[in-house]
Amino acid sequence: MPIPTPVFTAAPAAARPAAYEDLPLFALDTDGPTTTTATVPTPTHEDLFALDGPELTAVLDSLTSAQREQLAGPWPARWLYPPRPDDPPRGLNVCAGCGGGCAGLRLVLGVQADTVCVELKKDPTATSTAAGCTVIQRDIKTLDPRHPALLWTRRVMCTMPCIDWTRAGLGAGRDAENLAILLEAIDQVAAHMGNVWVDGSELCTHDDPADCDEDVCYDHMIEPSGAPITELWSLVDDMTAATAGLMLAPVIWILGLRSIGAPIETIVIEQSSALPETVQEYIWTELTTAGCESVQWQNLDAADFGSASNRNRAIMSAHWYRNPGPVTAPRIGTGAAHALGWPPQTRINTRGERRTSGGNVFALNRTIPAVTSKIRGWYCQDTGRRFTIPEVCALVGLPGTYPVTGSRTSQCQQLGDIFSPLVAAAVWGTLLGLPWLDMLRTYLAQIHPTVHARPDPAAILFNPDRTHLTPAVTDADIARLFASGDYPRFRIQLQPATP
């Protein structure tokens, strides 16, 4: 299945300078100052925040393209301008990895969004770029959400690395001292961003209401401190679990964007299912304090959404203005053998001759355990054959043509860390009010046609040759399945093709 490329609509000439059409998708990092031949001084970020509408557009139009790039960097220079009514929503994908969350939006739901991804590592950056994303390769700790180019951000997705919450990371993030530092940091960041309600009646000293100061005597939020981003991240410097400390990112970015007036509507956070409930509760508290209408945490397993492998994750979905309700898992099953076209009796060895309490061999006749970076060494017990990268893609819900970049080790690491596009589609579809289940079934039929393709009922119900069906499937079973529209379950009962 080809990977579509995001389409960004060009601005009309009347609203933008001619040079606007030639702006890069994002400004390149430079070590030295940008030299311009400007006839007007370059405004500061504070100057831009003080402007709005036609005034802002006029100032930006008066600048050279180099000045606009310098002001916007590293974000797209076009984001300095207010969006037009028909522009796609602007969004951020923080710690984006190889682009699984964006793939859910783009490939499954067909949503076109003006999204910029931020990713630290080179190979995931190259993968998501090749897949159609606009990506900035930077450490998220070096970027500040309080930037004029981010003033019109409407969607935020955060998928931070999670190893320190898991057994593989020895659960270091759950250590009492580390957890206490993180929770205190969340409180401190909220205060720095002005996300603290003050009961004005406790401060008021006036007898006559006419004398009251509306900024003091009535309920209000405190003023943001304006603390630099380095100071905010220093709050978790003492944690001995670095990736656990990254759970501060959603708080910094969401509250930081709100502090400058960004019209955030929808938020998704994907994290390990081992994320402590106390961390979830702290984030829930900060978002509801800020005025978010609906904030929900759920544990969702990709296997319930049609993935041939398990991936159980803690997912937060939030909508600022309405309550779309929780995501309902459709319980769509996909056996790994059927997804790959391998014989169902195939047995996969994960650890060679090493024996563990959980065993080292499993059969492909079911949904398999979660894919990790170790899949690079998994092999067929009988033949020694290893999975190809397109096959690993199929196991995590991606088309085999997804352009995973890097060495085999790096590719397997990226796919093992992915935000399942199937779950991402369900979560975003629920938030955006889309018929995501129908879209998900269509997508699954495209990437796993031998399992989820919708057959012609007449060709099966009235075909006397039933040798291609398992003996357990009766005429009554088939009639019931077609009547209910539950084609995926029916197709899973078909005998797999011989590889």
N, C-alpha and C positions, 0 to 999 in steps of 0.2 A: 504494500500500500504506500503510495508516494507521500512524502512529508510536505504538507503545504507550508508556504511562507506567509508570515503575517503581512497584511496589507495596511499601509499607513496612507490615509488620504491626504493629498497635497492641499495646502492652504490656498485660498483665492488670492490673486495678485493684489486686490484692493485692500486686503487685510494684512498682508505681509510684504516685506521688501523683496525685490527680485532675488537677492542673494539667499533668502530663506530657503528656496527650493534646493540649494546646493549644500545645506548644512549636513554634517555627518550625523549618524544615529546617536553617537555619543562622542564627547570630546576626548582626545587622546591625552594620557598623562604626560607631562613634561617635567623635567627637573628644573628648568629655568623659566623666567617670566616670558609671557607672550608679548611680542612686539607688534604694535599696530600703527596705523597711520591715521588714527581717529582725529576728527576735527572737534569732537566733544569729549569731555572727560568720561571715563568709565565710571558708572554709578556703583555704589556699594550694594551689598545684599539688603542692608537696612533701607537704602533709598528705594529699592524695588518693592519691599514690603509696604512702604508708605504709599505706593501708587496702586491704581486699580483701573480696569476697563480701558477706555480710550487713552487716558494719560499714560498708562503703562505701555500700551501698544506704541504710542508715539515715541516714547523714550527708547524703547527697544529698536524701533525702526530707524532711529537716528544713529544707531551704533553700527560699527562694521561687524562682519561675520566673526572676525577674530575676537572682538570684544564680547560678543554674545557667547561664543564658545568658552571664553575665559570665565565669564560670569556663571555659566551653567555647569561647568565641569565638575564631576565627570558625567553629569546627566545630559540627556539630549537638549540641545540648545532650543529646539522648538518648544520644549516644556516651559520655557520662560513665559511664553505667551498663554493667555487664557484659552481654553479649548472652545472650539466652535460647537454649536448645538449638535451637529452630525458627526463630530469626532468620536472615535471609540473611547470608552472609559480608560483612564490612566491607572496603572497598577504597578505594584512592586512585588517581587518575589525574592525574599531575603534568604540567603544560604540555599540557593536554588538547586544545587547538585546538577544532575544531568538533565533536568527539565521535566521530571515526571508530572509535577503539578500542572505545568503549562500544557503538557501533552493531554492531560485530562480535559482541559478547557478547549484546546484547539482541535485535537484529533477525535475525541469522543463527542463533545458537545458542539463543535463547530463554532465556538465563540471567538470573534476577532476582538482582541483587546490590545491597547497600546501599553504593553507591559515591559518593564526593564527588570532583568534578573541581576542579582549580585551574588557572585560565587568566588571563593578564594582560590580554588585549585585549578590548574591549567587544563587538565583533561576534561573534567566535567564542563568547564567553560566552553571548550572546543565542541563538545558533544551537543550541548544545548544551543550553541550558535548554529551549528550545522543543521539542527532540527528546526530552526526558524525563529529562535528567541533572540532578543537584543540583550546582550550580556555585558556587564562590567566586571572585570576580574579584579576584585579588591577585597581586603579584609574589612568586614562589616564594622569592626571597631574603629575604623578610621573615617567613617562617613557619618555625617550629621543629618538627621531627618529634618531639622529646622533650616531648610534651604528653599529659596524662592522658586526653584525649578520644581519643587515637590508640592507646591501650594494647592494643586488641583488633583491630588492623588485620591482615588475613590476605592481602590481595592488593595488589600495587603495580604500576602501569603508568606508564612515563615516556616521553614523546614530545617531547623538547626540540627547538626550532628548530635547523636544521642548516646554514644558508647558508654559514657560515664554513668548512665542510669541502669545499664544492663549488666547481666552476669559476665559478659565478655569484657566489660570494663571494671569488673569486680565491684560494681555498685558504688563506686567512689562518690558519686553525686548524692547518694542517700546517707552518707556519713553525717552524723548530727551536726558537726561543726561546719561542714560545707553547706549543709542545708540552711543553717542559721544565718550564714553570711549571705546566701542568695536571697532569702526572704527579707532580711534587713535591707539589702540593696534594692529590692523591688519597692519597698516603702520609701526609701530615700529618693529614688528616681521619680516616683510619683510626686513627691513634694517638690523636687526641682522643676518638674513640668507643670506645676500649679494644679495638680489633680487632688486637692484636699478641700473639702467643704468646711466652711467656718460658720458657726451659728452666730449670726450678727447680734441677736438679742443678748448674748453674753458679753458683747463688747460695748453695747450702746450705753451711754451715760446721760442721755437726754430725757428730760421729763416731757417735753413737747415734741411730738412726732415731726412737726414742721422743721425742727432743728436737726433732724437726723441726717447723717451723711450716708447716701445710698451705697457707697463703696465700703462702709464699715458697719453700719447699724443693721443691715439686712443680710440674710444668708447669701454667701458668695464663695467663689473659689479664690484661693490665694494666688498671688502673682507668680509666674514662673521665675526661677532664679537666673536663668541664662547661663548656667554653669557649662563650661566646655565639655565636649563629648568625652575627652580623655579623663576628665574628673569623674564622669558617670561610670565609665567602665572600670576605673580604679577601685570601685566599690567591691568588685569581685576578685581583685588581684590576689587576695589571700586564700582563695579556694585552691585546693589541690586537685580539683577535677575540672579541667579547662572547658570541656564541652558542656558540662552541666552549667557552668557560668554563662554560657551562651543563651540560656533561657531568660536572661535579662534583655535580650534583643527585642522580643515582641513588645515589652513594656516601653523601652526607649523609643522604638519606632512608632508605635501606635499613639502613645501619649505625646511624643514629640511632634508628630504630624498634626494631631489635634490642637496642640498649643499654638501652631501658626495658622490655624483655621482651615486645614485641609478637610474637604467634605467626605471623609471616609464613610463608606456604606457597608462594605462586607469585609470580613477578616477570616482567614483560615490559618490555624496552626497545626502542624503535624509533628508528632514526637513519639518517643518510645512509650509502649504501653506500661512500662515500669516507672513513668514519671509520677512522683509522689502526689497524692491528692492535695496536700497542703500547697504545693506550687500551683496546681490548677486553681485552687480556691483563691490564692492571692491574685492571680491574673484575672479571674472572674470578678473579684472585688474591684480592682482598678478600672476595668472596662465599664462595669455597671455604675461606679462612681462618676465616671466621665460622661455618662448619659446613654450608654449603649442599651438598646431595647432588649436584645436577646443575645445571651452568651451561653453556649452549651458545650460541655465536654462529653465525648462518647469514646468507647473503645470499639473500633471497627476493624474487621479482618478482611483483607482483600479477597480471600477465598470465598466469601459470601457474595462477592460482586462479580464472579466469573473468572478469577485468577486461578491458574493451575498450581499456584503455590500459596502457602499461608503467609500473611504479613499482618500481624495484629498491632495496631497503633492507637495511641491516644490522639484524638482529633478534636480540636476546638473550632466551632463554627459560630460566627457572630454576625448579626445584622443590626445596624445602628437604628433603624427606623421601624422595623416590624419583627414579628416572631414567626419565622417560617416553619418552626417545629424541628424535631430531630430527624436525622437521616434514618430511613427504614431499610435495613438490609434485605435484599430480594432473595437471598439464599440461592443464587445461581451457581451451580457446581460445574467445574471443569476438571476432568481427570487429566493428569499430566501426559499419560500415554496417548490419549485421544488428541490432545492439543499438539503433540509432536508427531503423531502418526507412527509411534513405536508400538510394538506388541505389548499388551497390558501386563504380561508376565515378566517383562524386563526388570531386572533388579540392579539398583544403583549402589555402588560402594562409595562411601564418603571419606573413609579414613584408612584405606588399605588394610593391612593386617592388624592395625591397632584396635583393641576392643575397649568399648566404653559402656557405662551403665545404660545408655540410651541406644546401644547398638550402633553398627556402622554400615548397615545395608537396609534399604527399603525398596518396595516395589513401586512401579510407576502406574499401577492401576487405581490411583486415587489422587487427590490433591496432595502434593508433596510438602515436606517441611519448608520453612522459610528459606528463600535463596539468600545466601551470604557470599562474601568474597571468596569463601572456600570452594564454591562451585567450580572454580577454575580447575580443581583437581578431582572432582567427582567423575566416576567412569562406570560403564556397564560392566557388571560382574562377569559376564560370559565372554564379551568380546574385547574389553579394554577401551572401547570407544568413549571419547569424552564429548561433552556438550559443545556445540558450536555457539558462537555469540548470538546469531539469529535465534537459535533454540532457547538460549537463556532469556532473550527478549520475550519470546513467546510465553515462557514460564512466569514472567512478571507482568504480562498484559500489554506488551508493546508489539507493534508490527515488526517482522523480521528485518525490515529495511531501515529500522531506526539507526541513525548514524553514530553509534557509540565509538568514541575516539580513544586512542592510547594503546598501551600494551594489553595483553590478555589479562594480566593481573589487575590493571587499572580498570579495564572494561567491566570485569566481574565485580570489582569493588563498587563501581558506580551503580550497576544494576542491583547489587545487594543493598545499597543505601537508598534506593529510589522511593519517592512518594508515589504509591501505586496510582497510575493514571485512571484506573477503574474507580477507586475510592475517591480520588480527586474530582472525577466527573460527578459522582453521586453527591458529594458535599457541595460543590459549586452549583450543581444543578438545583439542589434544594434551596440554596441561598438566593439564586437568581430566578426562581420560579419557573424553571424549564422542565419539559417532560423527559427528564434524564434517563428514566428506566427504558423507554423505547429507544432512545439514542444509544444507551449502553448495549442493548440487545443487538442493534444494528451493527455497532462497532465490533462486538464479539463475533458476529456472523462473518465479518470481514477478515478478522485475524485468525479465527478458528473455524473455518467453514465446515470442516468435517464433524464438528461438534455442534455448532450453533446456527448453521445455515437453516433457513426455514424451507422445508421440502414441500412439494405439491401434495396435498392430502390425497387427491384422487389416485396419484401414482402409487401410493402405498396402501391405502385402504382397499383398493380394488385390484391389487396385483396379487395373483395367486401364488407367485413365487416368493415365499417369505424366508428364504434361506439366509438373507442378509440381516435378519433380525435375531436377537437372542431368543431362545425358546420361551423365556419368561414373559415376553411381550405378546399379549393377546389382542384380538380385534377390539375387544371392549376397552383395553388399555389405550390403544391408539386413538379410538374415537373420543375417549375422555380427554386425552392430552391435547388433541386438536381443538376440541370444544373449549378447553380452558385457555388456549393460546400458549401453553407452556412448552414451546418447542425445544428450548435448550435441554430440559430434562429428558424429552423424548430422544433427542439426537445423541445424548450420552449413552443411551441404551443400544445404539447401533454398534456393530462390530467395527473396530478400528481398521483402517487400511494397513496393509503390510508395508513397512518402510523399504 
